[in-house]
Amino acid sequence: MAGQVYLTRAGYQKLVEQLESLKTTERQRIAKAIGEARAQGDISENAEYDAAKEAQAHNEARIAEHEGTLSNVAFIEDMNIPSDKIFIGATATLKDLDLNVEIRYTLLAPEEVEFGPNRISVFSPIGKGLLTHAVGDEVLIKVPAGNKRFKVLTIKR
């Protein structure tokens, strides 16, 4: 894996837990499925065996991916990121100027986005559009459905 991956400590811990589950629970489940398929006899035309071996390859690929990610982690909390602008790790409260509602987003690395609500990737259209903006800025962001307009109300680190 090339380059650093920026995670919170909580996101790092979730990835460690996922990796442990893949290495233990999933490996055992898949090994059992392979053993059961082998017990059925000829494996040359055994769809269950083929599916279990494919699941094993997929699981091993996920393990390698997680290990690569974890070996390149830089903790967001340890970085000297300005708190007056929106950067990775910031939680921004915005006013959607089209819908006249407030929304809160925390901008994170893609590897960590799935771990909670209102978390968006810094690489998503809205995430990219919000980067470097400060409180009071009005932001026009092109999204697949058209354009979104926001006003930055608060930024927290």
Number of C-alpha atoms within 10 A of each C-alpha: 13 7 8 13 20 23 26 19 15 12 20 20 13 14 20 15 12 15 19 14 14 18 15 11 11 17 16 13 14 19 16 13 19 19 13 14 20 14 11 11 10 10 13 8 9 13 11 16 21 15 15 20 17 13 18 19 13 12 17 16 12 16 18 14 14 19 15 14 20 19 12 15 16 16 17 19 13 9 10 7 15 11 13 15 21 26 24 22 24 22 19 24 19 24 19 17 15 10 10 9 10 14 14 17 20 24 27 25 21 16 16 21 18 14 12 10 10 13 20 22 20 21 14 14 14 20 20 15 19 26 16 12 18 20 16 12 14 18 19 15 17 13 12 8 6 7 10 17 15 25 20 23 17 18 21 13 17
